Amino acid sequence: MSKLTKRQEEIYNLISEQIKATGAPPTRAEIAGKMGFKSPNAAEDHLRALARKGVLKLIPGTSRGIRLVNASIGIPVITNTKTNLPILHSQNINRYINIDPQTFNPTAEYVVQISDNSLSKIGILPNDLLLIHATHEIYCGQLVVAKVNDIPYIRRFYSKGDLIYLNTESEEFESKKCDINKDKISIEGIVVGSLREQITKLVQGPPNKSYEY
């Protein structure tokens, strides 16, 4: 780790040790407190410097969105998501799987385990693992992780005017229609692949229009 400054190495080690101890990286405020910084902004500046040097990746929109690029701990698996917590909160992380995030394009940053048949028409079954790339930029027709009024969904995304449609891939479940003027909507990421007994496949169709939420 010779390319890091002493302070950067200390922060890297702090993040690594907390992930091993608790299963989740620290927040900016926690880093600032342990490193003696005056504010979380100072921690953010150091994290961005570490990201530029390629030793970690910052996942937007999450308070603990820090992934060590060369960490052997693996990619976090999210199950039973708490509605009032960020997706990558330590309470939502069930375990880690050791796969190369670069296998998927875009890069997979976390995994969501499916608990129902809402995507059965495209061959995704209960207990399958969906690889998620954290992003706010999406296209019509993509399979996305979305929160509507703090409730998470994995659905096919479409948009028309002020309306958002989150469509299921199963006759057992109803699709959801949302109004951007009335509902609290956030996009947490897009599905870039799935795993079942170490078999992978892509599930996205071709994009046709970009949106950002």
Protein Blocks (a to p, Z undefined) as FASTA:
>chain_A
ZZpcfklmmmmmmmmmmmmmnopacdfklmmmmnopabfklmmmmmmmmmmnopaccdeh
iaklccdfklcnbpcddehiafkbcfklmklpmbdcdddfklpccddfbdcddfbfklmm
nopaehiacdddddfbdcehiacdddeehiacddddddehjbccdddfbfkbccddddfk
lpccddfbdcfbdceehiacdfbdcdfbdcdZZ
